[in-house]
Amino acid sequence: PELYKSKIKKAKLIANPGCYPTSIVLGCAPLFAEGIVGADLVIADSKSGYSGAGRQFVLDDKSKINFKAYAVGVHRHTPEIEQELSKLAKDNITVLFTPHLIPVERGILATIYLSAKEDISVEEVVEKFKSFYKEQLFVRVLACGQLPEIKNVVYTNYCDIGVVVDNRNKRIVVITAIDNLIKGASGQAVHNMNLMYGFDETIGLISKKK
């Protein structure tokens, strides 16, 4: 919805985004759309709660005390990530994507490494993100020096984004956090439904407890 809101409002059928693609694409979109990063380096290192790996992993007690990589370089969500980033960049983007399972029930923390085309300050990058997402209710761009944590997004439809700039290595590191079961799944579906039927975007998605 953050990238296709106008089209979704007119659509009859929606393909809901995957959880990993949501966390990675939202973290990269402003940088590729504005030509700040190049296509030569896109590494996404993602950690997901065990609920994101399917029913069998949830039933396996070992998954709750373990930490492991899986489907390295062959994860089924990789084509979706590359498709959306290529559209934004107007170039052919390939991604080295490594998902991991961590011993928490839910949530995704994605660390994305990108190649800056030229020196840029973290303040400038944060402002680019804030401008890009200024109309998006469920994306929270954190202030310079702050980084997302899973505990701040679980049971919500928010995507938190933090940025670090390493001009010594000409790298931009973006860190995002979402709840894989809400922003990465059912919550995003509700958000899309709200847009399609002309409802307030936040219906069913904002907790009254906070």
Summary of the structure (lengths in Angstrom):
residues: 210
radius of gyration: 16.7
end to end distance: 23.3
largest distance: 48.4
contacts: 661
relative contact order: 0.21
helix: 36%
strand: 24%
